[in-house]
Amino acid sequence: MKLTQNQLILEHLKEHKTINPIQALELFGCFRLGARIYNLKQDGYQIETKRKKNNKYGNYYAEYHYKGDGKQMDLEDVIKKS
């Protein structure tokens, strides 16, 4: 069974906690990471978007952080709230 881009990206997020557009393109051939993240959010996954600056070129890009499936809290969130 071949996994969809959404499934591949979700598995990557669960294992590595973050992904950016360059990683998505290199790893999964995904040109529209924002659209895949949107789909995952619609499915109930908690994913945070952080705006990062490319210091070499001065432009910005999105980095996505996995926060859970809505049923659990990321350890980082638990620590921040205490």
N, C-alpha and C positions, 0 to 999 in steps of 0.2 A: 504494500500500500504506500503510495506516494503522499508525503505530507504537504499541506498547503503552505504558502508563505506565512500566513497568520500562525499556523501551528509551529513552524520553524522559529519564527521570531519569538513567540511565547515561550518556547522551550529555552531559547537563548537567554531571554530575560529572567526566567526562573533560575537558571544556573549562574549567570554572570551579573544579574541585577541591572545592567545598563546596556543601551545600544544607541548608536548614532547612524546617520544616513550612509556614511562611508562603509561602516561595518556591514550594514544591511545589504549594500550593493555588492561588496566583496564576498560575503558569506552566502547570500541567498539570491543574488541577482535582482534584488528588490530596488526599483527606482522610486517607489512611492511609499516610503516608510511611514509618513504621516497618515496616509490612508489606512495602512495596516494597523497602526496604533489606534486610530479612530474605531476600526472594527473591533479590536480587542476591548476597548473601553465600552463599546456598546454591548459586548458580551459579559460585562460586569467586572472585568479586571481593573484593578487600581494601578494606573500608570501615570506618573508625574512627568511633566515636560519642563526641562531646564534649558534656558538659553545660554549657550557657551560662546565665547569669543575665540576666534582663531588668531592667535597672537602674531603669526607669520604674515597673514594677509589683512587682518583687521576686520574681517567679516564675521557674521554670526551663524550658528547652526543650532539645531535642536539635539538635545541628548535626552533620552527617555529612561526613566527609572521605574523598575517594577516594585510596587508596594503591596502586592498580594491579590487574592481573588475576591476581596470584599468580605471574606469570612475570617480572615486573620490579619493581624497587624504586623508590619515589618518590625524587626527588633529595633531598628533605628528610630522608628516612630514611638515605640514604647519608652525608650530612653529619653527622647525629647520631652515627652509628657510628664516624666517624673522629676 
